[in-house]
C-alpha cells in the first residue's frame, strides 16, 4: 500500500466530514434558534451509526476492507449530490433534507472508519504502526483546520447549500487514491452479520483491557460531543459572533492539535505509551472545566484548542493500544463491536443536550458533564492500567 496516497484519501474524506459538521448544525440553529434542536440533530444523525458499525465490521471481513472503504465514500458522495439537488428544488425543506443527509453520512462513516483502521492494521507492522497511526490521526486533525477554513471562506461568497456539493467532491476523491490496494477477503464460512456481531461482542467482552478502553473512550467522546454539539449556538448566540466564526473556532482547534501531532514522533521515543493516555485525559478535563467559566470568545477558543489538543494526544494511546491487542484475524468484527460501543456516547450526548440544554444552560450543563466524565475516566484509566502491564513499556518497543 502506498501510505502517502492512502493518507491523502483519508484526509479528503475527513475534509468532507468537517464541511458537513460546519454547514448542517449552523443551518439548523440559524433557522430555529433552539439549542435543543442541535441536540435532536445530533441524536438523529448518530443513531444510525449504532447499526452501521457492526455491519461495517461484517462488510470489512466479507468483501474486504478496501472495497468497504470505496463503497462507503462513494455512497456519501452520492448522498451529498442528491441532497444538493433536493435543496435547489425544495429549499423550504432544508432542515429535513440536511438531517437525512447527516444520518446517511454518519451511517457510512462507520464503514469508512472501520475499513481505514483495518487497512492500517493489514498493511503496517512492527515499529511503523504507531508512526502510521500518528499520520492517520494527523490527517483527521489537519481536516479540522482546512475543512472549517474552506467552509468559512466559501460561506462568505457562496450559499451555504453549495458546501454540500464541495463535500461530495471530498468524498469522491478517496476512490482515486485507493485503486491499487489489493483486496483481502477473510473466510467467514457464511456467517451472517448478526452472528458475526454477536461473535465480535463476545471477543470484546472477553478482553478486559479492550472493555476498559472502550468505556474510557465513551467518556471522552460524550464530553467532546456535548461541547461540539453546542458550539454553533455558543458562537452565534451566546458570543453573538458572525457565522463564519463558527468555522474559525473549529479550524483554530485543528491548528494547535496538528502541532501537537507533529511532536508525537519525538514524544514516542521519549515517553511511555501510558503517558499519552494519562496526560491527554488530564489536559482534556482541565480544559473542559475552563470552558465553563469563560465569558469571551477569545478565551473560549483558547480553552477549546487545549481540549482538542489533549484529546489528540490521548488518541495516540487509544489507537495504538487497540491495534496492539486486537488479533488481526478478528480485527474487523472486534472493531465493529468496539466502535458501536464507542460511538453510542454521541447520540446520547445529543439526547442530553435536547433534554437539558435549554433548561440548564450551556455552562452548568458542561460543568456537570465534565465532573461526571472526569471521575469515570479516572476510575477506568486506573483499572485499564492495572490489567494491561504492557502499556507501561515504552511506546516504541511495544509496537
Secondary structure, DSSP 8 states (H G I E B T S, - for coil): --HHHHHHHHHHHHHHHHHHHHHHHHHHHHHH--HHHHHHHHHHHHHHHHHHHHHHHHHHHHH-HHHHHHHHHHHHHHHHHHHHHHHHH-GGGHHHHHHHHHHHHHHHHHHHHHHHHHHHHHH--TTHHHHHHHHHHHHHHHHHHHHHHHHHHHHHHS-TTHHHHHHHHHHHHHHHHTTT--------TT--HHHHHHHHHHHHHT-HHHHHHHHHHHHHHHHHHHHHHHHHHIIIIIS---THHHHHHHHHHHHHHHHHHHTHHHHHHHSBHHHHHHHHHHHHHHHHHHHTT--SHHHHHHHHHHHHHHHHHHHHHHHHHHHHHS-GGGHHHHHHHHHHHHHHHHHHHHHHHHHHHHHH-HHHHHHHHHHHHHHHHHHHHHHHHHT-GGGGSBHHHH-
